[in-house]
Amino acid sequence: MLLDLDDTITDRQATVRAYAPQFLCDFGDRFGLADPERVTAELACIDRNGYNPERAHDLAAHPAWSASPGAAAITGHWDEHFVRCTQARPRVTATLDALADAGLQLGVVTNGRTDPQRRKLELLGLQQRFGAVLISQAFGHEKPDERIFRAAASELGVEPGQCMFIGDNPRKDVQAAAALGMRAVWFRATSPWPDDIAAPAESIGSFPELLALLEIQTSLLPNAKRLLS
């Protein structure tokens, strides 16, 4: 089984909420919004779920600044603190352990820079749970390029058609994995499903739903109660 990292294993919106207090602590004297919820909403809007390449520039130009620190300073702050604030999906660790107990091999396929992506897994204590971790910067190709999917399957010692892939991005995750013959499952997060591609055959909205989808009898697994906590 292969999984996407950002906004599948991790929760981007929860991470933005965790980052907002640090942003206010360091920039609050110059940023005219003091309400943490309002700041969280503004950050999330500008971040666009991680898909805004001009995030630092747009945030530096926000009208709430009395004196903007500039895009470079915001980039440095984001790089230093945002990864540290990474939040996992509820019950993801217990679900991954249950999948491993059921005999599944696990891997991650993610786009992004190598160091931040590895740090996320380390901070969440998940790196040892994966037999394969493919990060686009290190690999040299990014999703939806089929080569990164094939390489991950190969590292687990299986063919693509023997893999399930779980991800939140309709095109880069679900459509790309399905095109290789993988059993592609959409994780319903913040990315809406586009009207111009066929609806996913399977989807989940939480990690415990994955066990039901696979018909894994959780009551027979060690530490099953952790899935309910």
KEGU-46771 format. One record per residue: residue in three letters; x, y, z of N, C-alpha, C in turn. Coordinates in steps of 0.2 Angstrom, whole numbers, plus 5000, padded with zeros to 4 digits. Layout:
% residues N
<'ala',<X,Y,Z>,<X,Y,Z>,<X,Y,Z>>,
...
//
This chain:
% residues 229
<'met',<5004,4994,5000>,<5000,5000,5000>,<5004,5006,5000>>,
<'leu',<5003,5011,4996>,<5006,5017,4995>,<5002,5023,4997>>,
<'leu',<5004,5028,5000>,<5000,5034,5003>,<5004,5040,5001>>,
<'asp',<5000,5045,4999>,<5002,5052,4999>,<5004,5055,5006>>,
<'leu',<5008,5060,5006>,<5010,5063,5013>,<5005,5069,5014>>,
<'asp',<5006,5074,5010>,<5003,5081,5012>,<4995,5080,5011>>,
<'asp',<4992,5082,5016>,<4985,5082,5017>,<4981,5076,5015>>,
<'thr',<4985,5070,5016>,<4983,5064,5017>,<4985,5061,5023>>,
<'ile',<4991,5059,5024>,<4994,5057,5031>,<4993,5064,5035>>,
<'thr',<4995,5069,5033>,<4995,5075,5037>,<4989,5079,5035>>,
<'asp',<4987,5084,5040>,<4981,5088,5040>,<4984,5095,5039>>,
<'arg',<4983,5098,5032>,<4986,5104,5031>,<4982,5110,5035>>,
<'gln',<4976,5109,5035>,<4972,5114,5039>,<4974,5115,5046>>,
<'ala',<4974,5109,5049>,<4976,5108,5056>,<4983,5111,5057>>,
<'thr',<4988,5110,5052>,<4995,5112,5053>,<4995,5120,5052>>,
<'val',<4991,5123,5048>,<4990,5130,5048>,<4988,5133,5054>>,
<'arg',<4983,5130,5057>,<4980,5132,5064>,<4986,5132,5069>>,
<'ala',<4990,5127,5069>,<4995,5126,5074>,<5001,5131,5072>>,
<'tyr',<5002,5133,5066>,<5007,5138,5064>,<5005,5145,5066>>,
<'ala',<4998,5147,5066>,<4996,5154,5067>,<4998,5157,5073>>,
<'pro',<4998,5154,5079>,<5001,5157,5085>,<5008,5159,5084>>,
<'gln',<5012,5155,5081>,<5019,5157,5080>,<5020,5163,5076>>,
<'phe',<5016,5163,5070>,<5016,5169,5066>,<5014,5175,5070>>,
<'leu',<5009,5174,5074>,<5007,5180,5078>,<5012,5182,5083>>,
<'cys',<5015,5177,5086>,<5020,5179,5091>,<5026,5183,5088>>,
<'asp',<5028,5181,5082>,<5034,5184,5079>,<5032,5190,5075>>,
<'phe',<5026,5191,5072>,<5024,5196,5068>,<5019,5200,5070>>,
<'gly',<5016,5198,5076>,<5010,5202,5078>,<5010,5209,5079>>,
<'asp',<5016,5211,5081>,<5017,5219,5082>,<5016,5223,5076>>,
<'arg',<5017,5219,5070>,<5016,5223,5064>,<5010,5221,5059>>,
<'phe',<5007,5215,5062>,<5002,5212,5058>,<4995,5215,5061>>,
<'gly',<4991,5218,5058>,<4985,5221,5061>,<4980,5217,5063>>,
<'leu',<4980,5210,5062>,<4975,5206,5065>,<4977,5202,5071>>,
<'ala',<4973,5202,5076>,<4976,5199,5082>,<4972,5193,5084>>,
<'asp',<4966,5192,5081>,<4962,5186,5082>,<4965,5180,5079>>,
<'pro',<4967,5175,5083>,<4970,5169,5080>,<4966,5165,5075>>,
<'glu',<4959,5165,5076>,<4955,5162,5071>,<4955,5166,5064>>,
<'arg',<4955,5172,5065>,<4955,5176,5058>,<4962,5176,5055>>,
<'val',<4967,5176,5059>,<4974,5175,5056>,<4975,5168,5053>>,
<'thr',<4972,5163,5056>,<4972,5156,5053>,<4968,5156,5046>>,
<'ala',<4963,5159,5046>,<4959,5159,5040>,<4963,5163,5034>>,
<'glu',<4966,5168,5036>,<4970,5172,5031>,<4976,5168,5029>>,
<'leu',<4979,5165,5033>,<4985,5161,5031>,<4982,5155,5027>>,
<'ala',<4977,5152,5029>,<4974,5146,5025>,<4972,5148,5018>>,
<'cys',<4969,5154,5017>,<4967,5157,5011>,<4973,5158,5006>>,
<'ile',<4978,5161,5009>,<4984,5163,5005>,<4988,5156,5003>>,
<'asp',<4988,5152,5008>,<4992,5145,5007>,<4989,5141,5001>>,
<'arg',<4982,5142,5001>,<4979,5138,4995>,<4980,5130,4996>>,
<'asn',<4980,5128,5002>,<4982,5121,5003>,<4989,5118,5001>>,
<'gly',<4993,5123,5001>,<5000,5121,4999>,<5001,5122,4992>>,
<'tyr',<4996,5124,4988>,<4997,5125,4980>,<4998,5132,4978>>,
<'asn',<5000,5137,4982>,<5001,5143,4980>,<5009,5145,4980>>,
<'pro',<5012,5145,4974>,<5019,5146,4974>,<5021,5153,4976>>,
<'glu',<5016,5158,4976>,<5018,5165,4977>,<5015,5166,4985>>,
<'arg',<5015,5161,4989>,<5012,5162,4996>,<5016,5167,4999>>,
<'ala',<5023,5167,5000>,<5026,5172,5003>,<5025,5179,5001>>,
<'his',<5025,5180,4994>,<5024,5186,4991>,<5017,5189,4993>>,
<'asp',<5012,5184,4992>,<5005,5187,4994>,<5004,5188,5001>>,
<'leu',<5007,5184,5005>,<5007,5186,5012>,<5010,5192,5014>>,
<'ala',<5016,5194,5011>,<5020,5200,5012>,<5016,5206,5010>>,
<'ala',<5012,5205,5005>,<5008,5211,5002>,<5001,5211,5006>>,
<'his',<5000,5208,5011>,<4993,5208,5014>,<4992,5215,5017>>,
<'pro',<4986,5218,5016>,<4985,5224,5019>,<4985,5225,5026>>,
<'ala',<4985,5220,5030>,<4985,5221,5037>,<4992,5223,5040>>,
<'trp',<4997,5222,5036>,<5004,5224,5039>,<5004,5232,5040>>,
<'ser',<5007,5234,5045>,<5009,5241,5046>,<5016,5242,5043>>,
<'ala',<5020,5237,5043>,<5026,5237,5040>,<5028,5229,5038>>,
<'ser',<5027,5228,5032>,<5028,5221,5030>,<5036,5219,5031>>,
<'pro',<5037,5213,5033>,<5044,5210,5034>,<5047,5208,5027>>,
<'gly',<5043,5208,5022>,<5045,5206,5015>,<5045,5198,5014>>,
<'ala',<5044,5196,5008>,<5043,5189,5006>,<5049,5185,5008>>,
<'ala',<5055,5187,5008>,<5061,5183,5010>,<5060,5181,5018>>,
<'ala',<5059,5186,5022>,<5058,5185,5029>,<5052,5180,5030>>,
<'ile',<5047,5181,5027>,<5041,5176,5028>,<5043,5169,5026>>,
<'thr',<5047,5169,5020>,<5049,5162,5018>,<5053,5159,5023>>,
<'gly',<5058,5162,5026>,<5062,5160,5031>,<5058,5157,5037>>,
<'his',<5053,5161,5039>,<5049,5160,5045>,<5045,5154,5044>>,
<'trp',<5042,5153,5038>,<5038,5148,5036>,<5042,5141,5036>>,
<'asp',<5048,5141,5033>,<5052,5136,5032>,<5055,5133,5039>>,
<'glu',<5056,5138,5043>,<5058,5136,5050>,<5053,5133,5054>>,
<'his',<5047,5136,5054>,<5042,5134,5059>,<5036,5130,5056>>,
<'phe',<5034,5130,5050>,<5028,5127,5048>,<5029,5119,5048>>,
<'val',<5035,5117,5046>,<5036,5110,5046>,<5035,5107,5054>>,
<'arg',<5038,5111,5058>,<5038,5109,5065>,<5031,5109,5068>>,
<'cys',<5026,5112,5065>,<5019,5112,5067>,<5015,5107,5063>>,
<'thr',<5018,5102,5060>,<5014,5097,5056>,<5010,5093,5060>>,
<'gln',<5004,5093,5058>,<4999,5089,5062>,<4996,5083,5057>>,
<'ala',<4996,5077,5061>,<4994,5071,5057>,<4986,5070,5057>>,
<'arg',<4983,5067,5052>,<4976,5065,5053>,<4974,5061,5059>>,
<'pro',<4968,5062,5061>,<4966,5058,5067>,<4967,5051,5066>>,
<'arg',<4970,5047,5071>,<4971,5040,5071>,<4975,5037,5065>>,
<'val',<4979,5041,5062>,<4983,5039,5057>,<4988,5034,5059>>,
<'thr',<4991,5035,5065>,<4996,5030,5068>,<4993,5023,5069>>,
<'ala',<4988,5024,5073>,<4984,5017,5074>,<4982,5013,5068>>,
<'thr',<4980,5017,5063>,<4978,5014,5057>,<4984,5011,5053>>,
<'leu',<4989,5014,5053>,<4995,5012,5050>,<4998,5005,5053>>,
<'asp',<4997,5006,5060>,<5000,5000,5064>,<4995,4994,5062>>,
<'ala',<4988,4995,5062>,<4984,4990,5061>,<4985,4987,5054>>,
<'leu',<4986,4991,5049>,<4988,4989,5042>,<4994,4984,5042>>,
<'ala',<4999,4986,5046>,<5005,4982,5046>,<5004,4976,5050>>,
<'asp',<5000,4976,5055>,<4998,4970,5059>,<4994,4965,5054>>,
<'ala',<4990,4968,5049>,<4987,4964,5045>,<4991,4961,5039>>,
<'gly',<4998,4963,5039>,<5002,4960,5034>,<5004,4964,5028>>,
<'leu',<5001,4971,5028>,<5002,4975,5022>,<5009,4978,5023>>,
<'gln',<5012,4979,5017>,<5018,4983,5017>,<5016,4990,5015>>,
<'leu',<5020,4995,5018>,<5017,5002,5017>,<5023,5006,5014>>,
<'gly',<5021,5011,5010>,<5026,5016,5007>,<5023,5023,5006>>,
<'val',<5027,5028,5005>,<5025,5035,5004>,<5027,5037,4998>>,
<'val',<5023,5041,4994>,<5025,5044,4988>,<5023,5051,4988>>,
<'thr',<5027,5056,4988>,<5026,5063,4990>,<5030,5068,4985>>,
<'asn',<5026,5073,4983>,<5030,5078,4980>,<5033,5083,4985>>,
<'gly',<5038,5087,4984>,<5041,5091,4988>,<5048,5091,4989>>,
<'arg',<5051,5095,4993>,<5058,5095,4995>,<5060,5090,5000>>,
<'thr',<5065,5087,4999>,<5067,5081,5003>,<5067,5082,5010>>,
<'asp',<5071,5087,5012>,<5072,5088,5019>,<5065,5089,5023>>,
<'pro',<5061,5094,5021>,<5055,5095,5024>,<5051,5089,5025>>,
<'gln',<5050,5085,5019>,<5046,5080,5019>,<5048,5074,5024>>,
<'arg',<5055,5073,5024>,<5057,5068,5029>,<5056,5071,5036>>,
<'arg',<5057,5077,5037>,<5056,5080,5044>,<5049,5079,5046>>,
<'lys',<5044,5080,5042>,<5037,5078,5044>,<5036,5071,5046>>,
<'leu',<5039,5067,5043>,<5038,5060,5045>,<5041,5058,5051>>,
<'glu',<5047,5061,5052>,<5051,5060,5058>,<5047,5064,5064>>,
<'leu',<5045,5070,5063>,<5041,5073,5069>,<5035,5070,5071>>,
<'leu',<5032,5066,5066>,<5026,5062,5068>,<5027,5055,5070>>,
<'gly',<5034,5054,5070>,<5036,5047,5072>,<5034,5041,5068>>,
<'leu',<5033,5043,5061>,<5030,5038,5056>,<5036,5035,5052>>,
<'gln',<5042,5038,5052>,<5047,5036,5046>,<5048,5028,5047>>,
<'gln',<5048,5025,5053>,<5050,5018,5053>,<5044,5013,5051>>,
<'arg',<5038,5016,5049>,<5033,5012,5047>,<5032,5011,5040>>,
<'phe',<5037,5014,5036>,<5037,5014,5029>,<5043,5010,5026>>,
<'gly',<5041,5005,5022>,<5047,5002,5019>,<5049,5005,5012>>,
<'ala',<5046,5010,5010>,<5048,5014,5004>,<5046,5021,5006>>,
<'val',<5050,5026,5005>,<5048,5033,5005>,<5051,5037,4999>>,
<'leu',<5047,5038,4994>,<5049,5042,4988>,<5047,5049,4988>>,
<'ile',<5052,5054,4988>,<5051,5061,4988>,<5053,5064,4981>>,
<'ser',<5049,5068,4978>,<5050,5070,4971>,<5057,5073,4970>>,
<'gln',<5059,5077,4975>,<5065,5081,4974>,<5071,5076,4974>>,
<'ala',<5071,5071,4978>,<5077,5066,4978>,<5076,5061,4972>>,
<'phe',<5070,5060,4971>,<5069,5055,4965>,<5070,5058,4958>>,
<'gly',<5069,5064,4957>,<5070,5067,4951>,<5064,5068,4947>>,
<'his',<5058,5065,4949>,<5052,5066,4945>,<5046,5066,4950>>,
<'glu',<5041,5070,4949>,<5036,5071,4954>,<5029,5068,4951>>,
<'lys',<5025,5067,4955>,<5018,5065,4953>,<5015,5070,4949>>,
<'pro',<5011,5069,4944>,<5009,5062,4942>,<5013,5058,4937>>,
<'asp',<5019,5059,4937>,<5024,5055,4933>,<5024,5048,4935>>,
<'glu',<5022,5043,4931>,<5022,5036,4933>,<5028,5033,4935>>,
<'arg',<5034,5036,4934>,<5040,5033,4936>,<5041,5033,4944>>,
<'ile',<5038,5038,4947>,<5039,5038,4954>,<5034,5033,4958>>,
<'phe',<5028,5032,4955>,<5024,5027,4957>,<5027,5020,4956>>,
<'arg',<5030,5019,4950>,<5033,5012,4948>,<5039,5011,4953>>,
<'ala',<5043,5016,4954>,<5048,5015,4959>,<5046,5013,4966>>,
<'ala',<5041,5016,4968>,<5039,5015,4975>,<5036,5008,4975>>,
<'ala',<5032,5006,4970>,<5030,4999,4970>,<5036,4994,4970>>,
<'ser',<5041,4995,4966>,<5047,4991,4965>,<5050,4991,4972>>,
<'glu',<5051,4996,4976>,<5054,4996,4982>,<5051,4991,4987>>,
<'leu',<5044,4991,4986>,<5040,4986,4991>,<5040,4979,4988>>,
<'gly',<5043,4978,4982>,<5044,4972,4979>,<5037,4969,4976>>,
<'val',<5033,4974,4973>,<5027,4972,4970>,<5026,4976,4964>>,
<'glu',<5021,4973,4960>,<5020,4977,4954>,<5014,4982,4955>>,
<'pro',<5014,4987,4951>,<5009,4992,4952>,<5002,4990,4953>>,
<'gly',<5000,4985,4949>,<4993,4982,4949>,<4992,4978,4956>>,
<'gln',<4997,4977,4960>,<4996,4974,4967>,<4996,4979,4972>>,
<'cys',<4996,4986,4970>,<4996,4991,4975>,<4989,4995,4976>>,
<'met',<4988,4997,4982>,<4983,5002,4983>,<4986,5009,4984>>,
<'phe',<4984,5014,4981>,<4986,5021,4983>,<4981,5025,4986>>,
<'ile',<4983,5029,4991>,<4978,5033,4994>,<4981,5040,4994>>,
<'gly',<4977,5045,4991>,<4979,5052,4991>,<4973,5057,4990>>,
<'asp',<4975,5063,4992>,<4969,5068,4992>,<4969,5072,4985>>,
<'asn',<4974,5072,4981>,<4974,5075,4975>,<4971,5071,4969>>,
<'pro',<4965,5074,4966>,<4962,5070,4961>,<4966,5068,4955>>,
<'arg',<4970,5072,4953>,<4974,5071,4947>,<4981,5068,4948>>,
<'lys',<4985,5071,4953>,<4991,5069,4954>,<4992,5062,4958>>,
<'asp',<4987,5061,4962>,<4986,5055,4966>,<4982,5050,4963>>,
<'val',<4975,5051,4963>,<4970,5046,4961>,<4971,5044,4954>>,
<'gln',<4970,5049,4949>,<4970,5048,4942>,<4976,5045,4940>>,
<'ala',<4982,5047,4942>,<4989,5045,4940>,<4990,5037,4943>>,
<'ala',<4988,5036,4949>,<4989,5029,4951>,<4984,5024,4948>>,
<'ala',<4978,5026,4946>,<4973,5022,4943>,<4976,5020,4936>>,
<'ala',<4979,5025,4933>,<4981,5024,4926>,<4986,5019,4925>>,
<'leu',<4990,5017,4931>,<4995,5012,4931>,<4992,5005,4934>>,
<'gly',<4985,5005,4935>,<4982,4999,4937>,<4982,4998,4944>>,
<'met',<4984,5003,4948>,<4983,5003,4955>,<4976,5004,4958>>,
<'arg',<4975,5001,4963>,<4968,5002,4966>,<4968,5009,4970>>,
<'ala',<4966,5014,4966>,<4966,5021,4969>,<4960,5023,4973>>,
<'val',<4962,5026,4979>,<4957,5028,4984>,<4958,5035,4985>>,
<'trp',<4953,5039,4984>,<4953,5046,4985>,<4952,5048,4993>>,
<'phe',<4956,5051,4996>,<4955,5054,5003>,<4952,5061,5002>>,
<'arg',<4946,5061,5004>,<4942,5067,5004>,<4944,5072,5009>>,
<'ala',<4948,5077,5007>,<4951,5082,5011>,<4949,5089,5009>>,
<'thr',<4953,5093,5006>,<4951,5100,5004>,<4951,5101,4997>>,
<'ser',<4954,5096,4993>,<4954,5097,4986>,<4947,5094,4983>>,
<'pro',<4943,5098,4980>,<4937,5096,4977>,<4938,5091,4971>>,
<'trp',<4934,5087,4970>,<4934,5082,4964>,<4932,5086,4958>>,
<'pro',<4936,5086,4953>,<4935,5090,4946>,<4929,5087,4943>>,
<'asp',<4925,5091,4939>,<4920,5089,4935>,<4922,5085,4929>>,
<'asp',<4928,5087,4927>,<4930,5084,4920>,<4934,5077,4920>>,
<'ile',<4934,5074,4926>,<4937,5067,4926>,<4932,5063,4930>>,
<'ala',<4932,5057,4928>,<4927,5052,4931>,<4928,5051,4938>>,
<'ala',<4922,5051,4942>,<4922,5050,4949>,<4926,5044,4951>>,
<'pro',<4929,5045,4957>,<4933,5040,4960>,<4929,5033,4961>>,
<'ala',<4932,5028,4960>,<4928,5021,4962>,<4928,5021,4969>>,
<'glu',<4933,5023,4973>,<4932,5022,4981>,<4935,5028,4984>>,
<'ser',<4932,5030,4990>,<4935,5036,4993>,<4934,5035,5001>>,
<'ile',<4938,5038,5005>,<4937,5038,5012>,<4938,5045,5015>>,
<'gly',<4935,5046,5021>,<4936,5053,5024>,<4940,5053,5030>>,
<'ser',<4942,5047,5032>,<4946,5046,5038>,<4950,5040,5038>>,
<'phe',<4955,5039,5042>,<4959,5033,5041>,<4956,5027,5043>>,
<'pro',<4952,5027,5049>,<4949,5020,5051>,<4944,5018,5045>>,
<'glu',<4942,5022,5041>,<4937,5020,5035>,<4941,5015,5030>>,
<'leu',<4948,5016,5030>,<4952,5012,5026>,<4952,5005,5028>>,
<'leu',<4952,5004,5034>,<4952,4997,5037>,<4945,4993,5035>>,
<'ala',<4940,4997,5035>,<4933,4994,5033>,<4933,4993,5026>>,
<'leu',<4936,4997,5022>,<4936,4997,5015>,<4940,4990,5013>>,
<'leu',<4945,4989,5017>,<4949,4983,5016>,<4946,4976,5019>>,
<'glu',<4941,4977,5023>,<4938,4972,5026>,<4942,4969,5031>>,
<'ile',<4946,4973,5035>,<4951,4971,5040>,<4947,4970,5046>>,
<'gln',<4947,4965,5050>,<4943,4964,5056>,<4948,4967,5062>>,
<'thr',<4946,4973,5063>,<4951,4976,5068>,<4950,4973,5075>>,
<'ser',<4945,4970,5077>,<4944,4967,5083>,<4949,4961,5084>>,
<'leu',<4952,4959,5079>,<4957,4953,5079>,<4964,4956,5079>>,
<'leu',<4965,4962,5079>,<4972,4965,5079>,<4974,4967,5085>>,
<'pro',<4981,4967,5087>,<4983,4970,5093>,<4982,4977,5094>>,
<'asn',<4980,4979,5100>,<4979,4986,5101>,<4973,4989,5097>>,
<'ala',<4968,4986,5096>,<4963,4988,5092>,<4959,4994,5095>>,
<'lys',<4959,4994,5101>,<4956,5000,5105>,<4959,5007,5103>>,
<'arg',<4965,5007,5101>,<4968,5013,5099>,<4965,5016,5093>>,
<'leu',<4961,5013,5089>,<4958,5015,5083>,<4951,5019,5085>>,
<'leu',<4949,5018,5091>,<4943,5021,5094>,<4944,5027,5098>>,
<'ser',<4951,5028,5100>,<4952,5034,5105>,<4953,5040,5101>>,
//
